[in-house]
Structure formats: structure tokens, C-alpha cells
Amino acid sequence: MRFVNPACLYFLFAALIPVLVHLFDWQRYKKVYFSNVRLLQEIDARNRRQARLREYAVLASRVLTVACLVFAFARPYLPEDSGTMPVGGRTSVSLYLDNSFSMQAPAGRSVLLDKAKEQAERILQAFPPDARVQLLTNEFKGEDQAFSSPGEILDKLRQVDFCPATRSLSEVVARQQALFEQAGVPAVSRLFYYVSDCQETGFDWTGAPDSAARYVFVPVKGEEHANVSLDSLSLDMPVLQAGRETPLRVFLRNRSSKERLQLPLRLFVQGRQAGAWPVDLAPGQKKEVVLPLFLGTGGNLQGFVEIPDYPVRFDDRLYFSLRVAPKITVIHLFEENPSRAVSRVFAHDSAFDYRRVPLGSLDYGSLGTADLIVADALRQWPSALVSETGRFVRAGGSLFLIPCAPSADGAAFIPNERICRDLTGAALAPFVVEDRPVKRLDVEHPVFSLAFSSAGRNADLPFTRGHYPLPSSMDVPCRDLMGFSRETAVRDAGFLQVCQVDKGLLYLLASPLEGEYTDFQRHYTFVVALLDMALYHGGSGGLYHETGEKKLYFPSALFLGKPEGALCHLLSVDRPGFDLIPSLRRVGSETVLFLHDALLEAGNYVLSDGQSDGIPVSFNYDRAESGRECMDEAALRDRLRALRMRNGFVMNPDRIDLSKSVERMERGRELWKVFLIFALAFALFETVLLRVKKK
């Protein structure tokens, strides 16, 4: 048996007062002499024994009454599980309240966050006033590290609002354990409370639970509601050219069991509405909508796509930022004689900044400024060139490798071997002299889909008289854009191949660009392929970032002319007063922007040094909270068993009184009422004895 107020046990000394009163018999007797008192002596002896027994009973009832009252004020209890209850000291509690955007779901006349606050208040009310409580929310604020009284935590609880950050169970428990260790709380006295909607996406735990601590999960459940989320945006051509129109792909999802009809999908560019399109979504449907985006003049372009949807609003808008290049930079590397076919495509087009650079006079630092590098028949690949070119491709650039002609003496030679093995883990095979026509054109890939809708069986395609067989197995995903056979599974079937290397693209050509080996350089497909290689970079790339990201990566070419330690300000387009100074660090061809623990709101921003136009940056909230895959009580218990959390408990506030359940868990079976009843019973027994004595 244990006590909530053990200090009250000192008042047990008050039970000595009835004993002291009993020891001092203040009644005086007067002697009366009779002639014969034998019969009276017999009566007196019998009455004295009865009176003494009655006095002892009265004394015992008084002592027990006082003792039971003292025990009642000490609030005794019997722990339900003595192995998990703290041995002594004040209770130390870490209460986590989920205030992510998923808590915007409706719950009666309020939202889920308000319901969670009510349950948190009931938990706090169950603890004694001297308990040590720490409130943790998704912000992970430094001011929340200190332990406070339940009353102070109640004041903080009423000020909690929604937060864009999302925290997994592993992050929350690790944070709570760190706070307990900083405060020096022993493991047996640690009590974790987790009040959340318990979504499956964030309920993972990679560590091992503390066998001495206790974990209490309080799932709060909202009402079924309809929610349509804008999940992502993408562009087929992130290297954008002014004055053109490009498709903007918008991906939506209906996350409810209700059909949504004629929802207006609106596009805003530079603060103005550029159009609206009605969208129908079946229950649970994922849909892609292609919107036309006119790029206008060169420079920064920012906007957003939105769809009205209630009551969850954080996922109804997606911001994006683009840099519309007035010119696309193409670097043409060669050793002796550059291919005239490449020059004819780019040299006289004002939309391209075409640079023809001999290998001997190449400035490796300028490679990061290019959108496309054409390596024309290079026989030598110095280590520095391999390193810088590989970094350029992995950062998002495009590289087109044109092989050189085979050696005249017939010696075995494999062109571009070093760079191919560095990027793909494989290389071309030795040269094969063979007449083979190109029979297949992949019109579904953006390199050709922008110009061709279909390729007929009798289409005019290039012809080769010799080629280097392209590798069939690589460490990166590859795709044949042009092939010698109509069957894609045939070995040695590729003529022009594209490989996805991290964020960039590598294009491999099988034949040298000389009339002796192929007529590809004089074919219309060559012009289409080369132009779209410069335009297409294989994905949206940096359209936007998530608000929880701590590091952002930009091409170092955007920061040319700025000193290493120069300050850049992150300014909000919609909020003029917002100004954040992040730290920058250049790593090769990339510049890393460190945001640390800054919690940004979704919106469009500009990274500026105060002199130039700046770099447009957009942030959107994480869509992990858009789903409603929440675990009920049974699923939560199963997950705790799967995590081997034997000291984990689940309290469903919809089925039980949370305050009483917390008290019962903390104090076990309370006995103060029992002792109070015994005190009243002993007092009544004393009263009855005294009345009998009087009679």
C-alpha cells in the first residue's frame, strides 16, 4: 500500500490522545461503610469487569477513528502493477499533443485539435499539484523543455495552435527521452502520454522501448469528412524558354468515400488568375490534370494551383517557382574537328547560348552553367573532366556522348569508357561493322513526343554501317529512344539511349557522326533529338520544396559573382515583413542552403542578396497528413504488440472517463473512502457504547 500524501501520516501521533485520556482516571471515589458488604462486593466485581471491557472498547474505537481519519487524508492506494509504478518521488510526465494539420478534421462542433486539448486537460487534472509535467508539440520549441506544474501546463495548452511540422512516433519518443535524461528523471519514474489521431503513416518506431518507463496512447477520433488534396506538380521541360507554352501536370487525390463533382481547379501566375478547369473525382481516385502554362518573358515566374475544399485546407494549394531562361546554354566539347551537324542546330538559333569549346582550353568551372553538354568524339577523358562532368549530370544536367571513329589500325578501342563507367557502371562494346537500319522510335518519351504523335511502320529513319553496341545492363535505369529492332527485348538493339543518373540524364549514341558510319547527322530526327535534349531535363526538379526541409540544393551557377561568405535573405512574396538569413555553403557544382529548424509557412519566397533579382523559391506543406488512415483502438493495440511495447497502454476517451482512468493507473485502487467509512463506523460504535454505559 502507498500514499498520495504520506506527510499526513505524522498525524498518527494524535491517536495517543485517547490513550492518555484513558490513563488518567479523573473520577474520585467516596468510601461508605456497611455492616455486611459481601453481596455488594460480588456485584461490584462483576460490574467492574464489564465497565473495564466497555472502556477498552471505547478506547479502541477512538484510537481507530483517529487513525482511519489520518489514513484517509493520506490517500492510500494499492498499485495495480507494482513493477511499473514509480518507487518514490514526484510524478514526472511528458505529454505530447499532436497539433499537425491532420488535426483540422471535424469533431462535433469543433475540430480534432480542440478535442485533443480537452483530453489533455483531463489527463492533467488527474495528477497532484506537485507533479512535474512537460508539454511537447510538433514545434519542438526550446521553451517547452522545462518541467512545470499541471496548472502552468494548462495555460500553455490553451495557446497551442496548428503547426505545419509532422513528427513520427520515433521522433517524439526520442525527444521525450532526451528531456527526461536532461532533467535527471530515473527511468522507472518516466511516464509518456501521446495524444494524437494516430495516423498509420507516422506511427513507426525504429528503436527499442524502455522497459522501465510507461507509454500511454490516447487516440482521438474525428468524424468522416471529404478531403481533396493537391499532391504534387511536375513539368516535362524544367529548362524553360521564354515565349513558349509548357504543360503543367497537377496530381490530385480524393481521399474520401464521397464523389466530388465540378470542383474548380484554378491556376494563378504572378498574382493573376490564368484559368480555371472543372474536375470530377470518384471516391479514392487519383487524377492527373494537365494545365497550359504560358511562360511569357524571361526571368522569375511564381504562382500556385488551388482547389477549394473544406474543412481541411492546408493541402488545397500548391506553390511553384520557375526560372524562365532567356537563353539555353549548350557547351560543345571537341578535340580536333567539331561536328558541323551540332553547330548547324544551335549556332544560328537565338534561343540558345551555344559555346564551342576545345578540350585543351576548357574551364571546368564553366560546366556548371550549361544546360546541355555535347561531348563530340572525345578520345581522352582526364580525371578532372570525368569528376566535373559526373557532378554536373548528377546535379541535374544533360550530357550527350557522341563516340569517335574506331582506330584505323584496327586496335580495340572503346570510346568514353571512363565517363560511362563512372555514371552507369558499364561501357560500350568494341566496334561492329554491320549495315543495320533504325526501325524503332520511342515517341512516348518527351525527347520525341514533343515533335511526333506517332511513328508509322514505314517512317523514314536513319541507317548505320557500323556501331558500338550499347550496354544492355547498367547500374542506372536506361531506355532506348531509337533502336535497330522493333522488339525492345532484343540484345544490342539500341541506337540512341537515355539513362537517368540521379537528377540528370545521360544520352548515348551508338555510331560516330560521320557519313562513313551513319546518316543520322543529316536526318530530321537528329535535329529533333538534339533540340529536345537541351529542352528536356527529365522532371520538375526544383519546382518547390517542403516546409520541413533543412537543406536546399541549388546549382552553384546561380551564385556566380557572389563571394563565399555573402549574406542572402529569404524574403516572402506575400508577407513583406518576413526576412530570414540562412547559411550557404558551396559544395562543388552545388550550393547548399541551410534552414536549420526554421518552420516556414507555405508560399512563394525569393532568395536575394539585395542587388540582383534573386532566386525564386516555393515551399509547400507535407502531404503526409492529408490521408485519414488512422488506427482505431484495436489496430493500435496490435501495433504496440508488433513493436514489442509491453509497457504500452491504450486509453480510448470515447469509452472511458479519462481522468478516472489516469488516476486509477497512477494510484491503482484508492482506499481513502474505505478508511473514511471505517472512521465513521468506529465513531458510531463509540457513540453506541457510551449510550449503553449511561443506561
Secondary structure, 3 states (H helix, E strand, C coil): CEECCHHHHHHHHHHHHHHHHHHCCCCCCCCCCCCCCHHHHHHHHHHHHHHHHHHHHHHHHHHHHHHHHHHHHHCEEECCCCCCCCCCCCCEEEEEECCCHHHHCEECCEEHHHHHHHHHHHHHHCCCCCCEEEEECCCCCHHHHCCECHHHHHHHHCCCCCCCCCCCHHHHHHHHHHHHHHHCCCHHHEEEEEEECCEHHHCCCCCCCCCCCEEEEEECCCCCCCCEEEEEEEECCCCEECCCEEEEEEEEEECCCCCEEEEEEEEEECCEEEEEEEEEECCCCEEEEEEEEECCCCEEEEEEEECCCCCCCCCCEEEEEEEEECCEEEEEEECCCCCHHHHHHHCCCCCEEEEEEEHHHCCHHHHHHCCEEEEECCCCCCHHHHHHHHHHHHCCCEEEEECCCCCCCCCCCCCCHHHHHHHHCCCCCCCECCCEECCEECCCCHHHHCCCCCCCCCCCCCEECCECCCCCCCCCCEEEEEECCCCCCCCCCEEEEEEEECCEEEEEECCCCCCCCECHHHCHHHHHHHHHHHHCCCCCCCCCEECCCCEEEEEHHHHCCCCCCCCCEEEECCCCCCEECCEEEEECCEEEEECCCCCCCCEEEEEECCCCCCEEEEEECCHHHCCCCECCHHHHHHHHHHCCCCCEEECCCCCCCHHHHHHHHHHCEECHHHHHHHHHHHHHHHHHHHHHHHC
